[in-house]
Amino acid sequence: MMSNETNNTRQARRQARQKKSTKGPKKGLWKKIFISFLVLFVLMIIAGGVTLFAMIQGAPEFDEEKLMLTQGLLIHDDQDVFVSQLETTERRVNVSIHDVPQVVEDAFISVEDIRFRDHFGIDIRRLFGAVRANLASGFGAEGASTITQQLVKNLFLNEEKKLTRKIQEQYLAIQLEQRYSKDQILEMYLNQIYLGSGVYGVELASQTYFNKSVADLSLADAALLAGIPRRPSFYDPTKNPEAAESRRNLVLSLMEQHGKITSEEAAAAKAIPLSDQIVLTEREAYPYEAFYNQVLTELEAMEGITINDIYNAGIKVYTTLDVKAQEHVEQVLQTDEFVGVYPENEDFTAAVTLLDTKTGEIKALGSGREDTGLQRGYNLATDERRQPGSTIKPILDYGPAIEYLQWPTARIITDEPHNYTTGERNAIRNFDRSYDGPITMRRALARSRNVTAIKALQEVGVDRAQSFAEKLGIPIEEQLREGETQMPEAYGLGGFNKGVTTKELAGAYAAFGNNGTYTEPYTVRKIEFPDGRVINLKPEPTLAMSDYTAYMITDMLKTAVTDGTGGVANIPGLPMAGKTGTTNFDQAERERLGIPEGGVPDIWFSGYTTNYTISVWTGFNRNAENASNNFFPSGANSRQAAQQIFKAIMQNVSADIETADFTMPNSVVRVGVERSTGLLPSDWTPQSEIIQELFVRGNEPTRVSEQFVELDPPTNLMASYEESANQIIVTWNYPDDKRESVTFEIQVSIDGGSTQTLDRKKEMQYIFSDVSPGSSYVFSVIAISDDNSSLRSDPVSVEVKIEEEIIEEEIEEDEEEEETIPDPLEEIVDDDDDEEEPIIDDPVDQATNEEETETE
């Protein structure tokens, strides 16, 4: 018994030890893991603290002077010479927070920082929401900046979405909140914020957009201003009113959502048209305004460059500005010194874009005339879209026909009554309501014929034409109206929905002058940050068309300025190409406004040399009150203003440099062809009918024209002198099957003198009267085609000499024998009345036969 009990006890102890040995190691492992995590956590906290401390230590000093000061752009010209510090950052009027109405505070707080009055500089709830969004979509997907953080970021930091910058931003925001009250912070923010159109702060923005103080702003006004800071250039109501109104309505919805206004108030404010809100105030223009506006627009659209960089960081901007050219453009537009054809209409205005043809660099911009009331931020040269008229023909009609169909400049197109194949309008009309019949493509473009342009577009197809234009920077797709799936054919005459800018048109024309290479026009070459970082911003050029297309269009446009509609813009001795453009009122608008027949709203001229390209638009400000007076009358000098502006500027910029002619590429050949057929001339084609035209190599004509063939000369030409009538009778023959298609020209030369044309007639006989004794007469007869007066046969001639002595002797003998010689007829009759009368030769015929000669 004891043995069994002992054994059981031992077995129990053994099992207990085994159980203990099984559980022991597991408990030890978990303990080690826990300790390791604890140590790691502590280390992470320490490391995080060290990192956080390092980040905070790297934060810029809290310089209170920066709360009131900003540094603007440092503008340099195309030679890297400093021009000026952009004044936009200094254009502000500070206002006390006590003068800012509650509706303005509510609008900005609702859209930017709804818990502004409650947090200590950092909105924890918004921060965790942003963290969740960033974990889900990647860092930078959503920000959590409060108004306080935005203020310190704009004044002390940059807008790069990096963790270091965010930590520093939060640190400085807490400091700012500790030193200043909420009202003070909000006041600084509302005075510092950039609100587009070159203005800072709510007070100056109120004056600029609404012509009233901030204290007088309505709910809709406050919401409009509060929506701008997110993207000042894009939401600028003078540049993008549709986007600005949409953003305003979003702010109103947020104000309603957060209980700042009622739903009725929100609905009433949203119902106000933006055009009823905006009352732009006039201000004196400043030098280079149009150019600087484009610089700001380009900078705001660039990735990696923030609003703070642009308006506060003091970056150096190296531009394409040609100061001399810019000053001259402004002088031409703002005075009558150069053109003197500006209409006496306060709404008349103009826009100019001057490019470097080879690089696409914008050298100068012109935006309106002085005292137009245009606001800083809106640029007629780059923002104003108008229908381009016939300046679009090289881009949408003839350029695509050459590019895709290899049409030669000698292509014969019949200018005749013709219709659109699509759209509401049907018949196509030329500007002079007439037709030229079969003409070359060169002549059609030079004379700006509408029918031939649409025929070219129809043959090449609207899809290929649209693709060609879009490669040149012409925004066709965005022109299409709702429901349109294809570009209307009327676009081929410039009948766009929205239109184009001078900047876009100049960019397209420059590609023609640059062998088909297109570069999007630009003003900013590079920027340099205060820390030494440099960003190069030159756009990459692209091949938009074949070199043969570019050269052949250029050659035809050279004709347009030497022998076409652009003659006023022509500068003798300067190789240049260009095209005019005129738009029209539609009939309903003409009747509504009472515009007389022939009055037009817009006139363009775009042209280029190998060095420069200029696009000029002239027209009128969009002013409903004076709309009935805003047109160019038919025949008025003002219709030449666009060409005169172009000429004045091109002469100035080309004065001190050598301008090379356009070089014909190897892909093009010049061939002499018949004007009327476009075929090779025959041996009988008159020189006056042979023209030199361009062909894509490999597409030259091989068929010889049959338009001009050799006409047979007259035959059996004879001339006889008739003594009794003192006349010379000229006769000839011609083949019966050809006689009806020709007319004969009769010429004479008397005594070796000059040849005189006597007559043109269908009959093959001519009687020459008033013959002078002793003279020599050479008669010539030429056959002329009735179908083509230029087609003439070789002349045939015959000579008649009249002897003075013979004529006098014969006359005397006739007088002596007149009474003594009996009449032979009388004798015959007397002898035998019944005898048949004999046939007697006419003595005159005998004399004629004796003197008759024949010469070929």
Order of alpha helices (4+ residues) and beta strands (2+ residues): alpha-beta-beta-alpha-alpha-alpha-alpha-alpha-alpha-alpha-alpha-alpha-alpha-alpha-alpha-beta-alpha-beta-beta-alpha-beta-beta-beta-beta-alpha-alpha-alpha-alpha-beta-beta-beta-beta-alpha-beta-alpha-beta-beta-alpha-beta-beta-beta-beta-beta-beta-beta-beta-beta-alpha-alpha-alpha-beta
